[in-house]
Amino acid sequence: MTQQEKMLSWAILLPVSAVLIWSLNIVVTRYVTDFISPVSISFYRWFFAFLILTPFILPRVIRERALIVPHLKQLAVLSAFGLVLYQGLAYTAAHYTTATNMGIINAFIPIFTIFVSMLILRDIPNRYAIIGSLLSFAGLIYVMGQGNPWGLLHAGGQWGDLLMIIAVFFYAFYGVFLKKWQLQIPLMLSLYVQILFALLYHLPFVAWLGLDAINMANAGSVIYASIFPSLIAPLVWMMAIQRLGPNRTSIFMNLMPVFTALIAFVWLKEAWTIYHSIGGAIILFGIVLAQKKTLAPVLLKAK
């Protein structure tokens, strides 16, 4: 094995690690529903991430404020879609659906990104994107209907799955806005300012709903969410993009449903059924087909 091949082998561990962290966060999100409210864990997550980053990043933000201030409105929009709407709805959805389903629906980010790009960037999807999207949507309906899509008409849909679909749709906007604006701001500075906006957005909800106390039952989940998916995974993901390129890196997002299902099976004892296998295979095939001859979405932020 040549030195270049060895470096490539190690580089592959970077996106795998990031996706594993985000997959575990989905399971943590589902696990902690009995111990803390969605608003509380969402606020604590970004609050502690902000505290951890402040000693290291705030001096740089002050020094480079001339670079940041002109883009404050754009950073505020990115924060609203990526850090608040996506994650807040995901924490709420976890009360009504399984971690396995959440992982499967998260795999729709590339599909939704294609169509949001069409709306905002006027990027017209090719026939592969259209066919792949229809296939993936059919697979999603099959999973949501637990193998009986027609049952959704009588059951009125699965509330948690619908919330998760909306959350993923918002995250697609985050990726497209990143691509549209291409802000020339270092990743950690951008993330720090976005986290600050996220805390401000949370204040009305905290004032209205209050905060649950951190205790022995939920402290581990809060700490994990504050550090690993919020800070470590984005850095590892960006390192992967630098070494493998955005297109090759984004393919690893398709591992999220698999990782999430395995972790949920071991930790939460969630069952992986035949309809998950069939629907998941259809979804992943559609996603791969949809990305044929298209640019992979820009995915820079924590999940």
Disulfide bonds with the S-S distance in Angstrom:
none
